[in-house]
Amino acid sequence: MKGLRDFVKLNLVIVFGVEVISNIAVAGLIGYFLDKWTFNNKVLFIIFLFLGVASGLYNGIKDLLKEAEKYEKLDKKDDNGNNNSNSS
Amino acid sequence: MKISIERKDKIIIGSILITFFISWIFAARSLPPTEEAFSSLGHRWVVTIGKVTINPSTVIMGTVVFLIIVWFATSVRKELRLIPGRKQALAEWLLDSFYQMVEDTVPDERFVKPTFVVATSLFLYIWVSNMLGSVPGISFVGFEDGTLKEISLFTDTWQPPTADLNTNLTYALMVFVISHAFAIKAKGFKAWLKSWFEPNPIMFPMNLIGELAKPLSHSLRLFGNIAGGGILVFIFSYLVKYFLVPVFLWGFFGIFVGTIQALVFAILAIAYISAQLT
């Protein structure tokens, strides 16, 4: 499983980018429709776009840290297992 | 390892190569001009029945993938033995390693088995359908308005269902709903509602946008990799008149990228479910 995990780690490269873009897209959509149904002057749309940027960075960094921590823990577990099996 | 080639094999390989070269010359001469070849790029054949619009290639290939998996499962079940054969060993290794991965990630013991079932079935379906994207076969080409232009034989791969955003979005939304249903079941409705306002109520819009963006990024990642790979192979192959390159690139995008993306989709499904449970 460790070999496979090394491949999956490559995915971390695009996790952050995709997260930020999809957050901005969702926030933009919500802002666009809220704006259309309420004041119709594009203020809410722009506010929501900025909210999307902030939320993308916040959630992206949060997820990256979580993933990194998880992989670190799993790698450490694997190393310990190998050492034990070698010494025994 | 020593490889010995007999005279008979040499003749067979030589005749295959000669046929390949001759057919390549004919194929290169009969290729349409650039504008015509790229005019149908990315267009799909759709059929409208009443108010419902369906994508026949996705439906047909989806059924084929489903049948392949069912056939494999029944053939493994028929030969179930204590000392496993090749197929049984493959199935056992796959399911066992997935079960361990889910056990490592999901904190609540009650939800290990349901999560395992969801993630593994997603992985199997997506993996097999990505693999179809590496085998040359029959594909449908559509006009801009969705009508059928032609059915091309062996100039493209089978169309994998995962190259259609509808399939991926369905699975991503399914994971989204399942993760929140599990969260309500594990934590209770009040605690689940409270989790939207953490660390403080000002963060509610950000949490909402972040949660809604999850299925989008989840599905678009897979769709972009598979559909983008198909388009890239088409353009590359046209540049060199379909000579050798498509075979290599189909293999690369179908087997290598396909396996990684199927694994990533399943692992992200596990991660999203376990993130809701903590």
HADDOCK unambig.tbl for C-alpha pairs under 7 A between the chains (distance, minus, plus):
assign (segid A and resid 1 and name CA) (segid B and resid 97 and name CA) 6.92 0.50 0.50
assign (segid A and resid 8 and name CA) (segid B and resid 260 and name CA) 6.62 0.50 0.50
assign (segid A and resid 8 and name CA) (segid B and resid 264 and name CA) 6.41 0.50 0.50
assign (segid A and resid 18 and name CA) (segid B and resid 217 and name CA) 5.96 0.50 0.50
assign (segid A and resid 19 and name CA) (segid B and resid 217 and name CA) 6.16 0.50 0.50
assign (segid A and resid 22 and name CA) (segid B and resid 213 and name CA) 5.41 0.50 0.50
assign (segid A and resid 22 and name CA) (segid B and resid 216 and name CA) 6.26 0.50 0.50
assign (segid A and resid 22 and name CA) (segid B and resid 217 and name CA) 5.56 0.50 0.50
assign (segid A and resid 23 and name CA) (segid B and resid 209 and name CA) 6.23 0.50 0.50
assign (segid A and resid 23 and name CA) (segid B and resid 210 and name CA) 6.04 0.50 0.50
assign (segid A and resid 23 and name CA) (segid B and resid 213 and name CA) 5.10 0.50 0.50
assign (segid A and resid 26 and name CA) (segid B and resid 209 and name CA) 6.47 0.50 0.50
assign (segid A and resid 26 and name CA) (segid B and resid 212 and name CA) 6.93 0.50 0.50
assign (segid A and resid 26 and name CA) (segid B and resid 213 and name CA) 5.90 0.50 0.50
assign (segid A and resid 27 and name CA) (segid B and resid 209 and name CA) 6.06 0.50 0.50
assign (segid A and resid 51 and name CA) (segid B and resid 206 and name CA) 6.97 0.50 0.50
assign (segid A and resid 55 and name CA) (segid B and resid 206 and name CA) 4.85 0.50 0.50
assign (segid A and resid 55 and name CA) (segid B and resid 209 and name CA) 6.95 0.50 0.50
assign (segid A and resid 55 and name CA) (segid B and resid 210 and name CA) 6.36 0.50 0.50
assign (segid A and resid 56 and name CA) (segid B and resid 210 and name CA) 6.91 0.50 0.50
assign (segid A and resid 59 and name CA) (segid B and resid 210 and name CA) 6.33 0.50 0.50
